[in-house]
Amino acid sequence: MSGIDKMKNKAEELRGEGKEAAGRATDDPDLQAEGKADQASGNLKQAGEKVKDAFK
């Protein structure tokens, strides 16, 4: 299950990058902030997966 979780987290991170870029392109600070939040969430989840892997 860990591999699937890692893919979902990476997808969330990439979605965040897309939202941030779209927010910059359209001068939409809310969308840009939402993208950054998605990226941070994905990164945090990835870190959690790495910790779980370390204790296997």
N, CA, C and O atoms as a printed pandas DataFrame, in Angstrom:
     atom_number atom_name residue_name chain_id  residue_number  x_coord  y_coord  z_coord
0              1         N          MET        A               1    0.818   -1.196    0.000
1              2        CA          MET        A               1    0.000    0.000    0.000
2              3         C          MET        A               1    0.862    1.261    0.000
3              4         O          MET        A               1    0.418    2.311   -0.466
4              5         N          SER        A               2    2.043    1.175    0.497
5              6        CA          SER        A               2    2.917    2.337    0.607
6              7         C          SER        A               2    3.238    2.945   -0.757
7              8         O          SER        A               2    3.313    4.166   -0.892
8              9         N          GLY        A               3    3.428    2.099   -1.764
9             10        CA          GLY        A               3    3.724    2.610   -3.103
10            11         C          GLY        A               3    2.573    3.414   -3.668
11            12         O          GLY        A               3    2.787    4.432   -4.327
12            13         N          ILE        A               4    1.355    2.965   -3.417
13            14        CA          ILE        A               4    0.168    3.689   -3.888
14            15         C          ILE        A               4    0.065    5.027   -3.172
15            16         O          ILE        A               4   -0.243    6.043   -3.794
16            17         N          ASP        A               5    0.321    5.033   -1.869
17            18        CA          ASP        A               5    0.283    6.277   -1.101
18            19         C          ASP        A               5    1.316    7.270   -1.620
19            20         O          ASP        A               5    1.039    8.464   -1.731
20            21         N          LYS        A               6    2.503    6.772   -1.937
21            22        CA          LYS        A               6    3.554    7.650   -2.453
22            23         C          LYS        A               6    3.130    8.278   -3.784
23            24         O          LYS        A               6    3.385    9.458   -4.027
24            25         N          MET        A               7    2.482    7.486   -4.641
25            26        CA          MET        A               7    2.027    8.020   -5.924
26            27         C          MET        A               7    0.936    9.078   -5.722
27            28         O          MET        A               7    0.929   10.104   -6.403
28            29         N          LYS        A               8    0.023    8.829   -4.792
29            30        CA          LYS        A               8   -1.036    9.799   -4.507
30            31         C          LYS        A               8   -0.445   11.098   -3.969
31            32         O          LYS        A               8   -0.878   12.188   -4.344
32            33         N          ASN        A               9    0.542   10.976   -3.094
33            34        CA          ASN        A               9    1.175   12.165   -2.523
34            35         C          ASN        A               9    1.906   12.957   -3.596
35            36         O          ASN        A               9    1.845   14.186   -3.612
36            37         N          LYS        A              10    2.590   12.264   -4.484
37            38        CA          LYS        A              10    3.301   12.946   -5.565
38            39         C          LYS        A              10    2.307   13.618   -6.507
39            40         O          LYS        A              10    2.562   14.719   -6.994
40            41         N          ALA        A              11    1.175   12.961   -6.764
41            42        CA          ALA        A              11    0.149   13.553   -7.621
42            43         C          ALA        A              11   -0.397   14.828   -6.983
43            44         O          ALA        A              11   -0.644   15.813   -7.678
44            45         N          GLU        A              12   -0.584   14.813   -5.670
45            46        CA          GLU        A              12   -1.066   16.007   -4.972
46            47         C          GLU        A              12   -0.049   17.137   -5.091
47            48         O          GLU        A              12   -0.408   18.297   -5.297
48            49         N          GLU        A              13    1.207   16.783   -4.959
49            50        CA          GLU        A              13    2.287   17.768   -5.085
50            51         C          GLU        A              13    2.292   18.381   -6.494
51            52         O          GLU        A              13    2.421   19.596   -6.646
52            53         N          LEU        A              14    2.153   17.542   -7.505
53            54        CA          LEU        A              14    2.154   18.027   -8.886
54            55         C          LEU        A              14    0.918   18.869   -9.179
55            56         O          LEU        A              14    1.000   19.862   -9.903
56            57         N          ARG        A              15   -0.225   18.477   -8.621
57            58        CA          ARG        A              15   -1.443   19.276   -8.785
58            59         C          ARG        A              15   -1.232   20.662   -8.191
59            60         O          ARG        A              15   -1.658   21.667   -8.759
60            61         N          GLY        A              16   -0.568   20.699   -7.039
61            62        CA          GLY        A              16   -0.272   21.977   -6.390
62            63         C          GLY        A              16    0.618   22.852   -7.241
63            64         O          GLY        A              16    0.411   24.063   -7.319
64            65         N          GLU        A              17    1.616   22.246   -7.885
65            66        CA          GLU        A              17    2.492   23.013   -8.773
66            67         C          GLU        A              17    1.694   23.595   -9.933
67            68         O          GLU        A              17    1.920   24.736  -10.337
68            69         N          GLY        A              18    0.767   22.817  -10.465
69            70        CA          GLY        A              18   -0.076   23.296  -11.565
70            71         C          GLY        A              18   -0.972   24.443  -11.130
71            72         O          GLY        A              18   -1.123   25.430  -11.851
72            73         N          LYS        A              19   -1.566   24.312   -9.949
73            74        CA          LYS        A              19   -2.431   25.380   -9.433
74            75         C          LYS        A              19   -1.633   26.650   -9.189
75            76         O          LYS        A              19   -2.087   27.753   -9.494
76            77         N          GLU        A              20   -0.439   26.480   -8.634
77            78        CA          GLU        A              20    0.394   27.657   -8.360
78            79         C          GLU        A              20    0.764   28.362   -9.663
79            80         O          GLU        A              20    0.707   29.589   -9.750
80            81         N          ALA        A              21    1.139   27.590  -10.665
81            82        CA          ALA        A              21    1.496   28.179  -11.960
82            83         C          ALA        A              21    0.294   28.868  -12.591
83            84         O          ALA        A              21    0.426   29.957  -13.151
84            85         N          ALA        A              22   -0.867   28.248  -12.505
85            86        CA          ALA        A              22   -2.079   28.857  -13.065
86            87         C          ALA        A              22   -2.415   30.142  -12.312
87            88         O          ALA        A              22   -2.843   31.122  -12.921
88            89         N          GLY        A              23   -2.228   30.142  -11.014
89            90        CA          GLY        A              23   -2.473   31.342  -10.219
90            91         C          GLY        A              23   -1.539   32.477  -10.588
91            92         O          GLY        A              23   -1.953   33.635  -10.645
92            93         N          ARG        A              24   -0.276   32.146  -10.839
93            94        CA          ARG        A              24    0.682   33.177  -11.278
94            95         C          ARG        A              24    0.302   33.713  -12.652
95            96         O          ARG        A              24    0.361   34.918  -12.892
96            97         N          ALA        A              25   -0.086   32.815  -13.551
97            98        CA          ALA        A              25   -0.401   33.212  -14.926
98            99         C          ALA        A              25   -1.646   34.091  -14.989
99           100         O          ALA        A              25   -1.740   34.975  -15.841
100          101         N          THR        A              26   -2.596   33.855  -14.094
101          102        CA          THR        A              26   -3.846   34.611  -14.123
102          103         C          THR        A              26   -3.901   35.686  -13.040
103          104         O          THR        A              26   -4.943   36.310  -12.838
104          105         N          ASP        A              27   -2.801   35.902  -12.351
105          106        CA          ASP        A              27   -2.746   36.870  -11.243
106          107         C          ASP        A              27   -3.827   36.603  -10.205
107          108         O          ASP        A              27   -4.484   37.526   -9.724
108          109         N          ASP        A              28   -4.003   35.332   -9.868
109          110        CA          ASP        A              28   -4.985   34.917   -8.865
110          111         C          ASP        A              28   -4.236   34.457   -7.620
111          112         O          ASP        A              28   -3.794   33.310   -7.551
112          113         N          PRO        A              29   -4.090   35.351   -6.629
113          114        CA          PRO        A              29   -3.314   34.992   -5.437
114          115         C          PRO        A              29   -3.943   33.852   -4.630
115          116         O          PRO        A              29   -3.231   33.093   -3.972
116          117         N          ASP        A              30   -5.277   33.730   -4.677
117          118        CA          ASP        A              30   -5.930   32.642   -3.939
118          119         C          ASP        A              30   -5.563   31.289   -4.532
119          120         O          ASP        A              30   -5.258   30.351   -3.796
120          121         N          LEU        A              31   -5.590   31.183   -5.847
121          122        CA          LEU        A              31   -5.242   29.930   -6.507
122          123         C          LEU        A              31   -3.774   29.604   -6.295
123          124         O          LEU        A              31   -3.407   28.446   -6.096
124          125         N          GLN        A              32   -2.944   30.625   -6.337
125          126        CA          GLN        A              32   -1.512   30.441   -6.113
126          127         C          GLN        A              32   -1.264   29.927   -4.684
127          128         O          GLN        A              32   -0.450   29.026   -4.481
128          129         N          ALA        A              33   -1.955   30.493   -3.716
129          130        CA          ALA        A              33   -1.798   30.060   -2.326
130          131         C          ALA        A              33   -2.325   28.635   -2.146
131          132         O          ALA        A              33   -1.738   27.844   -1.407
132          133         N          GLU        A              34   -3.421   28.311   -2.814
133          134        CA          GLU        A              34   -3.968   26.957   -2.732
134          135         C          GLU        A              34   -2.975   25.945   -3.308
135          136         O          GLU        A              34   -2.816   24.849   -2.772
136          137         N          GLY        A              35   -2.317   26.319   -4.391
137          138        CA          GLY        A              35   -1.309   25.452   -4.989
138          139         C          GLY        A              35   -0.140   25.217   -4.050
139          140         O          GLY        A              35    0.346   24.093   -3.921
140          141         N          LYS        A              36    0.307   26.271   -3.400
141          142        CA          LYS        A              36    1.414   26.129   -2.451
142          143         C          LYS        A              36    1.005   25.241   -1.279
143          144         O          LYS        A              36    1.805   24.444   -0.789
144          145         N          ALA        A              37   -0.235   25.379   -0.835
145          146        CA          ALA        A              37   -0.723   24.545    0.272
146          147         C          ALA        A              37   -0.773   23.078   -0.143
147          148         O          ALA        A              37   -0.400   22.201    0.637
148          149         N          ASP        A              38   -1.230   22.806   -1.359
149          150        CA          ASP        A              38   -1.272   21.427   -1.854
150          151         C          ASP        A              38    0.134   20.833   -1.928
151          152         O          ASP        A              38    0.348   19.672   -1.578
152          153         N          GLN        A              39    1.082   21.639   -2.384
153          154        CA          GLN        A              39    2.463   21.162   -2.462
154          155         C          GLN        A              39    3.001   20.849   -1.076
155          156         O          GLN        A              39    3.644   19.819   -0.873
156          157         N          ALA        A              40    2.742   21.723   -0.132
157          158        CA          ALA        A              40    3.226   21.509    1.229
158          159         C          ALA        A              40    2.608   20.250    1.831
159          160         O          ALA        A              40    3.284   19.475    2.508
160          161         N          SER        A              41    1.325   20.060    1.577
161          162        CA          SER        A              41    0.643   18.870    2.089
162          163         C          SER        A              41    1.243   17.603    1.486
163          164         O          SER        A              41    1.492   16.627    2.194
164          165         N          GLY        A              42    1.474   17.626    0.176
165          166        CA          GLY        A              42    2.081   16.469   -0.488
166          167         C          GLY        A              42    3.474   16.181    0.038
167          168         O          GLY        A              42    3.837   15.024    0.248
168          169         N          ASN        A              43    4.255   17.229    0.250
169          170        CA          ASN        A              43    5.613   17.062    0.780
170          171         C          ASN        A              43    5.588   16.485    2.187
171          172         O          ASN        A              43    6.399   15.623    2.524
172          173         N          LEU        A              44    4.662   16.958    3.005
173          174        CA          LEU        A              44    4.562   16.471    4.377
174          175         C          LEU        A              44    4.172   14.995    4.394
175          176         O          LEU        A              44    4.718   14.211    5.170
176          177         N          LYS        A              45    3.240   14.628    3.546
177          178        CA          LYS        A              45    2.826   13.227    3.470
178          179         C          LYS        A              45    3.968   12.351    2.967
179          180         O          LYS        A              45    4.144   11.229    3.443
180          181         N          GLN        A              46    4.750   12.856    2.003
181          182        CA          GLN        A              46    5.905   12.104    1.500
182          183         C          GLN        A              46    6.913   11.878    2.620
183          184         O          GLN        A              46    7.492   10.797    2.733
184          185         N          ALA        A              47    7.120   12.891    3.442
185          186        CA          ALA        A              47    8.054   12.755    4.565
186          187         C          ALA        A              47    7.557   11.684    5.532
187          188         O          ALA        A              47    8.351   10.904    6.058
188          189         N          GLY        A              48    6.254   11.645    5.766
189          190        CA          GLY        A              48    5.692   10.620    6.635
190          191         C          GLY        A              48    5.904    9.229    6.077
191          192         O          GLY        A              48    6.186    8.291    6.823
192          193         N          GLU        A              49    5.767    9.091    4.757
193          194        CA          GLU        A              49    6.003    7.791    4.121
194          195         C          GLU        A              49    7.459    7.368    4.273
195          196         O          GLU        A              49    7.749    6.191    4.488
196          197         N          LYS        A              50    8.375    8.328    4.161
197          198        CA          LYS        A              50    9.796    8.002    4.311
198          199         C          LYS        A              50   10.099    7.546    5.734
199          200         O          LYS        A              50   10.907    6.638    5.932
200          201         N          VAL        A              51    9.466    8.159    6.716
201          202        CA          VAL        A              51    9.663    7.758    8.105
202          203         C          VAL        A              51    9.130    6.339    8.296
203          204         O          VAL        A              51    9.782    5.512    8.935
204          205         N          LYS        A              52    7.955    6.056    7.747
205          206        CA          LYS        A              52    7.397    4.704    7.877
206          207         C          LYS        A              52    8.321    3.683    7.224
207          208         O          LYS        A              52    8.528    2.597    7.766
208          209         N          ASP        A              53    8.883    4.028    6.052
209          210        CA          ASP        A              53    9.808    3.124    5.379
210          211         C          ASP        A              53   11.064    2.866    6.200
211          212         O          ASP        A              53   11.613    1.765    6.186
212          213         N          ALA        A              54   11.511    3.893    6.914
213          214        CA          ALA        A              54   12.733    3.758    7.708
214          215         C          ALA        A              54   12.555    2.755    8.852
215          216         O          ALA        A              54   13.524    2.135    9.291
216          217         N          PHE        A              55   11.335    2.597    9.326
217          218        CA          PHE        A              55   11.086    1.715   10.459
218          219         C          PHE        A              55   10.596    0.329   10.045
219          220         O          PHE        A              55   10.181   -0.460   10.894
220          221         N          LYS        A              56   10.642    0.029    8.761
221          222        CA          LYS        A              56   10.226   -1.297    8.294
222          223         C          LYS        A              56   11.333   -2.296    8.497
223          224         O          LYS        A              56   11.174   -3.470    8.165
